[in-house]
Amino acid sequence: MTAARPRPVRPRPEPRTHVAFQGVTKHFGPVQVLHDISFEIAAGEVHALLGENGAGKSTLMKVLSGHHAPTLGHIEVNGSPVQFRSARDAEALGIVLIHQEFNLAEDLTIAQNIFLGHEPGGWLLNDADMNRRAAEALRLVDLHLDPRLRVRQLSVGQKQLVEIARALSRQARLLVMDEPTAALTVGETRVLLELVTRLREEGVTVLYISHKLDEVERIADRVTVLRDGHFITTQPAAGLTPQAMANLMVGRELEDMFPPRQAPRPAVALRVQHLSVPGWAHDLSFEVQQGEVLGFAGLVGAGRTEAFEGLFGLRRRTVGRVERHGQPVMIRNPGDAARHRLVYLSEDRKGKGLLVDASLRENLTLMTLSRYARPLLDVRAEQRALERAVDEYGIRTGQLDVPASALSGGNQQKLALAKILETEPEVVILDEPTRGVDVGAKREIYHLIHRLAEAGKGVIVISSELPELLGLCHRLLVMREGHVVGELTGDRMNEREVIEYATGVRTAGGVSAGGLRA
């Protein structure tokens, strides 16, 4: 993705879009998720919408964008009440929602995605004209790609910009962005935030939903907070620190985000020597002690996830030796790993961590079915295990007999953690454990990780959030282009040194086979 550069300001359709929510209430059957929401979004501002998972943000945005109709209340656009029957009705007024999960057809071209459902010329498609107009839309977001490329060939950051280009091609005057930087690199995030600022200058109203409060502090003009489906406040962003925003979201002073670290035990919980995953990781060697939280830092594409997928037999790999408590073990697949009391939580909780259409009970016991089937499945025992997990891990759900898809993102992540911890592991690898979860759920997950380490388990955390790694970990290994290029402890665990190693400003300077500086 190329960096933004000066370009002519694009004229925007007038008038600018001002939106007011007037007593918006939403029920799904007997469950009320929005309670009499009223606030305004000024024309041409970046307005941040904050709240914990389950606060009602996504439901409210779907009401605004025509995906849901309110049960009570209404929306006003530029002073006039509107009633949207579909997303097309909202788009006709320039209101476009960019979903958190990409809504692109991977096997179609960029141009075909931009105009999907809005093809110029109707049935008589003019591919040359569509490609030309798609190229114009891409230039609006400073993305200089051939519009004939298939979307599957693009990076995550490029896909995000294609989503925005598609919205702008439909003359969006109010752009709703739901967690737009959740899967972006530091550089891609910088480009996207610069684009948001430029869109505001061109008159586009942006409603920005994010759990990354430092981004909100940087770009928002005003902030609205929802809590449990209720409107809490709208305030100017100027003067609101990320800590103050977090306190508003959870309704209390949020202290001790990261618990104090206890010294690890001298025993090695896991030692890996000479692990390679073709194309991704090269001759990695590392160890984690009992009671230690070991972090893996690096830019997207550094090979961290792929290395651990290889270790667990999910990718083709070679490995010299794997030891648990000093004894060699053979790991060919995740089942072998679980038998040796190693577990891995994927960064993709919906695709690989959970069966979102299955019940909470079925998800929880998926890896430990032999414990509950002797030989017939003991559903009551499964239900008791679920009740314990809900209590122990703070999984918030109104009912236990619902599918995992009914949970908020943070509670889905807690369920996924509970599932792998049902195996009673001694080594726990967590890949992006707080991606897409709110600040309150993050704190709960951080304290859970602390409890795991305190119990003597070896914990490995892979994360793209540097404050998370620096706050949680005893030690950091930094990866770049498939290699461990640095190890940081003590005072050297700071953002500057991590970035310098991750970007190649600093070189390895010698890393021993144990993952230690030579």
TORKOLVO-995638 format. One record per residue: residue in one letter; x, y, z of N, C-alpha, C in turn. Coordinates in pm, whole numbers, plus 50000, padded with zeros to 5 digits. Atoms other than C-alpha are relative to their C-alpha. Layout:
// TORKOLVO-995638
aXYZXYZXYZ;...
***
This chain:
// TORKOLVO-995638
m500854988250000500005000050000500895012350000;t499174988350012501505033349898499605010750097;a500294989249906501775063350125499165010849932;a500844989450053499275091250084500875011749954;r499264988550047500505121249883499015010649953;p500924989350036499065155249787499304997149868;r500805002350119496305153649531498875010249999;p501094990250003493475176349413498854995650090;v501145002949915490565178749653498824996349911;r501135004550079487605159549517498755007550044;p501244993249958484385179749512499004990050053;r500975009049939481765164449736498585004649969;p501404996250021478015163449671499495007950121;e500624992349894476065188649874498544995950013;p499374994349881474605191650123500814989750076;r499325009149909476945177150379498974993150088;t500995008249930475285150150585500085001550151;h500184999149854474065156650939498974989550040;v500885010949957472455127551125499635001950146;a500454999849861470385126951442499224987250029;f500775011349950469205096051630498995005350101;q501064995049914465875103051797499274988350066;g500675010349922464835078052066500064986149937;v499905012850071466115048051867500064988450100;t500105012049916465145015352035499924988049908;k500025012050082465694980251901499854987650086;h500195013149939464344946652011500294989149897;f499955012450078465274912451876499214989850081;g500895008449920462334891751995499815006550137;p500204994349866462104896152374501215007850051;v498764993949953465674909852399500125014349947;q499814986150039466114947652396501485003150000;v498564997450011469554957752270500325014949992;l499824985550001469104995352221498865006550079;h500974993949910467345017652474499965015149976;d500304985650010466065051752361501265008249972;i498744993450034469295063152191499725013249928;s500144986950065469435100352104501335007550005;f498834991150010472465120051984500165003949853;e499834994750135473685138851676501434998249952;i498695000350066476555135151430500055012149909;a499934987650077477585168851289500564997449861;a499525001350138478195173050918501505003049993;g498584997650024481835169950815500924997650116;e499125003049887483185157051147500384985250000;v499675013949968484965125151251499444997550140;h500715002649875482685111751524500284985650040;a499665013449952483945082051726498854994450084;l501015006949921481455056851866500714989150081;l499275009049910482845038152168499054992150088;g500755008349908481615010552392500614986250004;e499525013749991482464976052515499264991249899;n500735009750081481534945652306498654997450065;g501335001949948477794941552342499335012950044;a500584987249959477214978752406498915004749905;g501034996350096475034981452094500525008049882;k499434991950108477444999251856499644994649862;s500235005950132477114975051565498515000149964;t501444999850027473314972751601499565014049959;l500374986250034472995010751597500485003649860;m499484996850133475195012951288499204992949891;k500825007150098473094986851112498635006549984;v501234992150012470015007651190500275012249912;l499654988250079471765038251045500184996849853;s499675003350139472845019850730498914991949931;g501125006450066469475003750658499954985050009;h500025014649986470304968050758498964995450101;h501055002849901467914969151057499055011950006;a500964989349974464734988951116499865001850151;p500194998249856464335004851461498624995250044;t501295003849944461574990951682499205012550037;l500604987149966460865026051810501005010949964;g499134988950031462245060451730500315000849851;h499684998150140463695072851405501345007249985;i498774992950036466705087951229499625012049916;e500164988350085466865122751082501295002549923;v498874996550085469155131250791499785014149949;n500114985850039469755168450736498645005850040;g501214994349944466725176050953498704993349962;s501235006650044464235152850781499974985550048;p500105014149959462995119750930500094990849878;v499875009650110463905089750714499654986150053;q500295013949966462835053450709500654991449893;f499275008350095465265029350545499414986049997;r500485013850014463854996950409501144990449970;s498865008450035467274984350300501245008649998;a498744992750010470934993650271500045008949877;r500044991650121470225006949922499335013450028;d500654987549964467885032850071500995009450070;a499004991949931470685044750301501065005049903;e498994996050098473215044950017499495011149910;a500574989550085470835066549813500165013750063;l499764987449929471355093250081501485001750037;g498574998649978475125087650084500524994150128;i499575006449874475295066350403500464985949968;v499425012950038477615036550353500754994250119;l499345007249890478745010950614501094991049944;i498905009250030482144994250584500114990450118;h500075009949892481834962250787501384996750053;q498755004349940484504949951026500574988049925;e499575011350082484664917150833499865004149854;f500034995650140485554923850468498834993949926;n501165004250077482594921750235500345000049852;l499505000450136484554914749918499944985849945;a500005012950068484284886449665501434997249953;e498575002450021487804871649661500344996749854;d499665004650134487584856849311499605009849890;l500304989650098486294888349141501135010349999;t498974989650009488484916949024499655011650093;i500244987949921488874949549210498835007849941;a501064992350066486664966948952498644993450020;q501275007149984483974940148972499485001450142;n500424998149862483934943549353499495014250023;i500394986149977483714981349345498605002649947;f501304997250063480664980449116499004988550018;l500895011449983479094947849237498625004650048;g501364995749970475334953149239499675013849949;h500214986650054475804987549082500735001149865;e499225000550124477284977348746499525010649902;p500394990150101477325006048494499564993149871;g500475005750125475334998148184499034988650014;g500975010849980473094972048346500524986849946;w499615013350051473174938948159501105000949895;l498984998550105475404952447881501255006350064;l498844995049927478614955348080501075004949905;n498864994550073481404976947947501204998950092;d498895002549907484474962348117501045011149996;a498994989550012486794989247983499565012450080;d500504988449926484585016948125500014997350150;m500025003449858484184998548456501425000350058;n498624999749953487964994048487500515014350012;r499574986049996488535030948407499425007050123;r500654993549885486015042348669500524994250132;a499425006049879487435017548923501385006050029;a498684993849981490925031848867499865014050060;e500254986849942489505066548941499644998850148;a500375001949860487955053449264501224996250084;l498795003949926491265037449368500915011950023;r499144988249982493095070249311499505008950114;l500544992149890490755086649562500584995750134;v499425004949875492355064949831501504997549985;d498565001250025495875067049683500454985449991;l499665014050022495855030249588500184998149850;h499685000450143497585026049254500224985449958;l499995014150040496704990549148499234998449871;d500765003550120495464974748828498614995250043;p501345004249956491654972548874499604986249951;r500315013550048491744939348688500584989250091;l499465009849905493614922648978498874993350077;r500955007049913491684896049170500225004450144;v499904995349863490934906449527500844990550085;r499215009649919492524874449663501495002849993;q498594996950016495884888149540500435011950086;l499704987849927495694918649768500374997250145;s499735000649856497074924550116498775004550077;v501134995949916494744930850407499795015149992;g500124985650007495514968050398499445004849868;q500534996350131494834970050025498504996849991;k501435003350000491484952350073499195010650075;q500714989849924490524978050336499815012649916;l500114988150084491265006350094499054997849883;v500975002950104489274988949820498585001750053;e501324998149938486294988150059499655014950006;i500264985649990486655025650113499795006049860;a500174995150137487085032149739498614996649948;r501345003950043483875012849675498955009350060;a500964991149935482025034149929500035013949936;l499894986650058483375066549781499465000349857;s500535000450136482435055149429498485001249999;r501454998949988478835054749555499615013450063;q500254986449953479115091349656499645000350149;a500245000349856479305083950028500225013950059;r499884987449927478665115150235500114997650150;l499775004249862478585096650567500554985849994;l499305012850008481085068350593500104994150140;v499955006849871480665043550880501104989549994;m498845008950003483935025450957500054992350132;d500065008749883483744995751197501334992750015;e498705006149972487174986151341500854999249872;p499325000750130488944995751014501464996250007;t498575002949993492494990451145500294987350078;a499825011749913491944957951338501084990549949;a499065009650056494074937351098501125006749920;l499024992850079496394964350959501345001150072;t498684997549944500104969551009500075014550048;v499804986249953501465001151172500005009749883;g499934991250117502245016050831498665001449930;e501314999650064498875006750683499015008150083;t500874992249912497125021450987500265014949982;r499664985850018498995054350944499385005449871;v500564995750128497915056350577498495001550011;l501454999449990494285048950663499565012150084;l500384988649916494155075150941500225013249925;e499784988150082495655100950704498875001649899;l501114999550094492925091950455498735005150068;v501184995549926490205096850719500075015250021;t499834985549980491605131350798499745007649871;r500204993250129491625140350428498534999849959;l501425000650034488055128350379499215010450078;r500664989749921486945151050663500225013849937;e499724987150064488665180150490499195001949872;e500784999250123486715171750174498505000350027;g501404998749967483415173050361499284987150032;v500635012849967482775136250426499864998950152;t500215003049858481255128150766500434985650024;v499505013549971482975097950923499564996150141;l500345006049870481525076851203500974988550021;y498845008649984484505057851341499854991650127;i500125009249888484175026951563501344992950017;s498725006549978487385014151720500224997650148;h499565002649864488734998152035501415005450023;k498644994549987492125014451965499865014850035;l500354986749951491665045352177501055010449964;d498994990350043494955061252072499665005449860;e500454995350131493555062851716498875010150015;v501134990949976490375079051844500515013550048;e499424987649948492405104752036500635008149887;r499274993150107494335112751719499075006549898;i500754995250116491545117551463498595004950029;a501414997049978488155122351632499795014650041;d500434986949953486395155751674499144998750125;r500855002649883483775142051914499884985050022;v500095014149958483175109452100498644997750064;t501235004449934479905092252186500254986250060;v499805012649929479885063752439498654993350024;l501155008349966477295035852462500444989850104;r499725010349900477055011652754498734991850021;d501145009149982474734981352765498765004849925;g501124995750084472584995852487499445013650034;h500474986849958472195029752656501005010749956;f499144988450026473535063752550500555005050133;i499374995149877476045076052810500385014749987;t499554986250014477605108152676500515002549859;t499254995250115478825128052378500875011450047;q499064989949953481935148752443500995003549889;p498894997050091484595167452244501174990750030;a498875009149979487565144552188501205007350059;a498884992449946490005172452273499974999650152;g499915000949855491165166852628499604986650058;l500345013549953489835131052650501174990749975;t498905009550015492735107552714499444986049975;p500465013950013492505070552620499534994150133;q500425005149870492285062952994498615005150036;a501324994349970489335086753033498924993649914;m500975006850088487605070952732499694986150052;a500205013549948488125036352878499125000150124;n500824999049879486625047153210498545002649965;l501374997450043483545060953031499344987349944;m500545012050062483135028252841499554989750104;v500315010549904483175005653146499235005150122;g500794994349891481515029753390500695000050134;r499254999649874484265028753650501455003149967;e498584997850021487905037353697500644986649963;l499395012550048489805011253497501495000550034;e498624999749954493015006353690500654986349982;d499265012650005495714979953680499664992049875;m500265007050126495214971553313500874987549989;f499075011450003498284949253336500374996350144;p499655004049863498764929153656501514999550017;p498555000649978502224928653819500554986349960;r499385012450047504584902753673500774993250112;q499245007949905505884875253898501214993949930;a498795005950060509364860953842499704985849953;p500205013850047509304829353626500784990050085;r499285010649931510394796053770501204995949914;p498795003250077513834783053667499834988649901;a500175011550088512434752053493499485004249863;v500444997250137511974752553113498734991949971;a501265006950032508384744553011500014994549859;l499975004250141509004742352634501295005249937;r498834996150077512144742452422499824995349856;v500125003250143512014743452040501325003549933;q498734997850068515134739851826499864997849851;h499875000950146515614746551456498664997249930;l501315000950064511994751351350500005008649873;s500104992850126511504761150985498684996849933;v501225001450078508324766950785500305006149864;p499594994950131509054770150411499265012849962;g500554987450043508574805650295499635009650112;w500474991649891507794818850642500965001250118;a499164999749880510154809450925501254991849975;h498715006150034513834799950919500814997450126;d499085004549895515694780151183499765007350132;l500334993549873513864793651488500314990850117;s499775007249876515024782951831499635009150116;f500414991849886513484794952156499574990850113;e500525007449885512384784152501499165009350085;v500824992549905509804795252756500014992650132;q499935006049867510074789353129498604998550060;q501245000949923507354778653368499745013550068;g500354987349938505514809653484500445012249921;e499544988850083506954830953202498975003249892;v500764995650117505004851452947501035005049899;l499044996850105507154852152633499245006049883;g500684993450110506134876552361500744998549870;f499444999750136506674874151986499495012649932;a500354987450066506734908451822500504999449855;g499594999250140507134918051457498875005649916;l501004994750091505334933251163499184988649940;v500795010050073502544915250976500854994549886;g499185006350103504234890050747501364995650050;a498695003849945507204884350981500134985050018;g499955014549990506244847451010499664994550136;r500285004749864505124845551374498884989750003;t501135009450002501724829351318500354987349925;e499675011650083503044806651045500974990650071;a499055008449927505884794451268499264991050100;f500705008049899503494782951541498974990749936;e500845009550073501064768051291500844988249953;g499105010950036504044748051169500354991250117;l499675007749880505004737651520498884990250034;f501145008449967501484723551568499554991149884;g500325008950110501504705051236498935005249907;l501024994250087499094728951065500605005049868;r499274996650123501734737650802501184990449985;r498815008250026504544718450639501205006650066;r498874994249927507664723050848501054989450027;t498965008749946510904708350971500375005450137;v499624995749866512014709051332501044990450053;g498935008349948515164696751500499584992350124;r500345006549873513854689751849498995008650074;v500964993449911510894698552073500044992750133;e499925006049866511194692852448498945006050091;r500894995849892508594694452724500604995150131;h499355003349873510154695653072501254991649975;g498735006750029513414684152913499894986949926;q500195012750068511884653552746499575002449855;p500394997950140511654651252363498584995249974;v501365003750037508144650452219499855001349849;m500294999650143506794644251868498625006349981;i501284993150027504084668151744499764999649849;r500355000750142502474659151412498735007749969;n501284993350020499114676151464499565005850134;p500454994149873497154695951727499604989750105;g500335010549905495954663351883501214995250076;d498745003549933499544652851953500405010850100;a499624988949913500214687352097499185000050128;a500874999949882497214685552331500364988650094;r499625011349915498314651152453501295003150077;h498784995849931501674666852540499785013050077;r500444988649918499734695152711500505013449946;l499764987550069500444722152452498735003849925;v501174995550076497614743052306500315013149930;y499804988050081497414770452045498645006149969;l501234992850034494654796552011500275008549878;s499804993050126494414809151653499595014650010;e500414986050009494224846251571498635001449936;d501294999750070491114837751362498984992450083;r500895007249909488614829751636498754995149931;k501225004250067485644828051399500274989149898;g499715009950102487334807951126500644987350054;k499235011449952489604785251332499864997450150;g500075001749855488954791051703498694994450049;l501325004249955485214784751729499164995149883;l501085003350094482314768251551498855009450035;v500894989349954480194799551561498524996349993;d501415004150008476954781851463499654989050100;a500245010349899477384755351733499765006750136;s500344994649868476274759752095501265002750082;l498894997349908478474772752376500544987050057;r499605012849941478504737952532500834991849901;e499285008050100479594720952209501375005849971;n498704993850023482374746152155500954997450116;l499135001449883483684743552509500654986250007;t499525013849978484054705552511500534993449873;l499615005850129485124700952149501334992650008;m498675006149993488744692852240500094989350109;t499935009349886487854671352543498814990450001;l501205008450008484964650052418500194986550069;s499785013149938486594618052544499735000350150;r500274998649857486154631452896498514998750030;y501454999649977482384634052850499244988849927;a500655010950074481674603952624500594986750047;r499465012449942482034570652810498994988549995;p499754994950134480864559152557498965010249956;l501044990650040477644579352544500305013850058;l499714986349960477854617152567499175003850123;d500654995649876477074630252917499735015049988;v500334985950025475314662752827499945007850130;r500094992949872474684671353192501405003850051;a498634996849958478404669353268500565011449915;e499584989050087479084691452965499395013250047;q500684987849958476504716353092500625005450129;r499354995449876478144717353436501355006449969;a498724994250039481504723853269499805013949941;l500294986950057479954752453073499685010150109;e500344990849890478494767753388501255004350075;r498754996549931481924766153554500825009849915;a499204991550088483614781853251499425014149991;v500654986950006481064810053226500345008150125;d499694993249874481724818253591501495003350010;e498564998249982485514813653586500595010249905;y499414991250102486224832653263499165012449974;g500794987950015483534859153296499335001249866;i500694999850129481684849352977498595005450022;r501294993649978478684872552962499014995549893;t501045004650090475634856352808498694999350077;g501295000449933471974860252891499504985950019;q500445013949994471334823452819501164991049963;l498935009550030473554792752803499724992149873;d500355008350116471644775652521499905008549873;v499974991750120472674799852244501254996249920;p498795002750079475144796151955501105009950034;a498874991149972478604811351987499875013149925;s500184987750078477614836551719499185010550074;a500824990649924475214852351972500825008250099;l499164992749906478124863752189500695011749933;s499184989050050479974896552151501414994949973;g498655004250035483544895552021500854996450119;g499205002849881485114897452365499594987150068;n500475012349937482944869552500500264987749914;q499575011050086483634847952195501464996550029;q498595002549972487324852252271500174992950133;k499925006949871486794841952634499564985449986;l500445013750023484894811052515501104991949931;a498915006950069487744802252279501144996850096;l498985002649898490214805752567499564988950093;a500505010549911488014784452791500104986449933;k499955012750073487904757652519501394993850005;i498665005950002491664753552493500484997050142;l499565002449864492134755952871499294988150064;e500665012249953489654727152919500934988049992;t499075011250016492534704552809501034999550112;e499054999049889494484714853122501455000149949;p498664999650060497604725152927501065005150096;e498864994549927501044733353062500695011049921;v499454989450085502074755152766498865005349914;v501124993650069499624780052613500545010349903;i499594990350102500264798652285498765007649955;l501154991450031497904827952224500375009549888;d499714991850118497874844551882498965011249992;e500884988150000496404880051889498814997950097;p501075004049907494434871852207498945010750025;t501014989749974492634905652224499595007549873;r500384993150124492094914251856498485001849996;g501424997250018488714931251812499174999450127;v500795000049876487744930852181500185013450070;d500014986949938486954960852396500975000650118;v498984997749898489114975852667499704992450128;g500335007549879487204959452954500324985249986;a499685014150025487494924752799501504997949991;k498555001150006491174931352727500584998550140;r499475000649863491824937753094499744986350061;e500335013149945490044905353189500904989249940;i499125009950064492094885452934501435001550049;y498654998049947495334901353056500144993850139;h499945005749865494514891053413499904984749996;l500035014550017493664855853293501384994849961;i498645004050039497074853653123500935000350122;h499204999149877498644865153450499744988050091;r500335011649915496784837553638500634987249944;l499385011850061498054811653391501494999450034;a498574999749969501654822853442500224997650150;e499865001649855501174824653819499844985450041;a500205014249973500024788253809501154991549948;g498825007350044503364778853652499974995749855;k500065003650142502284775153290500935009049919;g499264991950095504494786953007499025006249902;v500954993150087502614813152805500785007549892;i499414992750113503574825952459498905008549939;v500974990750056501774856852326500555006049871;i499704993650128501864867651961499035011649987;s500914988550007500494902651921500595010949912;s499604988450079500594932351686499895012950081;e500164988249915499824956051976501185000850096;l498804999049918503104967352128499705003050147;p500284997849857501594981552451499584987150071;e500425012849943500044947152507501214991450033;l498825008349978503344928852467500885005850111;l499134993749899505264954152677499404999350139;g500655000649870502674953152955499884986150058;l500255013749956502274915352969501264991850022;c498965010250017505564898752887501235002450089;h498724999549931508694890553081501145002349900;r498924999950098510714888252760499365000549861;l500514998850137510234896752390501024994849900;l499225003650116511574879852079499395007349880;v500474992350115511324901751769500364992449873;m499785007150126510894885251429499945009949883;r500024992550126511624899651088500354990449887;e499795008450119511314881350755500354985750037;g499865014149965511084847650925501124996650096;h498895002449909514054851751158499765007250133;v499944992749874514384860451527501215009249991;v498934990350019516414892451506500385007250128;g499654993449875516394904251865499244994250118;e500645003649875515624895452223500095011850095;l500044988349915514564922552466499504996150139;t500425001949861514314921852845500235013150075;g499744988649913514204947353123499755013449934;d500154986550053514734983553021500025000449848;r499955000150147515334973452661498664996049938;m501355002850050511694962652630499255013349988;n500714987550026510394995052479499655000749852;e500534999450137508585004952162501085003449899;r498984995850096511585021552000500874988249958;e499115011150036513814990752019499244989249922;v500785010050074511024967251906499855004349855;i500214995150136510284988951600501304999749921;e498715000050071513984992251514500394986049955;y499725013750040514444954551514499004995249894;a501035004950092511134947851336500145005749860;t499884993550131511914972251055501394998749939;g498675002050055515574962851012500975011350028;v499084989249963517044995051154501124994350086;r499015007549923518804972651406500084985949942;t499835013850044520234938951310500164991050121;a500055009749891520314907251514501185001250094;g498844998849912523844911551644500354986950067;g499705013149943523924874351716498914995450093;v501025006049914521094853251855500324985450014;s499595013749977521914820252015498904990149965;a500975010350035520164787451943498854999550099;g501084999849902518114792152260499155012449993;g500784987850012516694824852136500575011150087;l499404990149911519124844352358501105007549927;r498974991950065521444872552259501374994050029;a498675005949984524924859652196500965010250062;
***
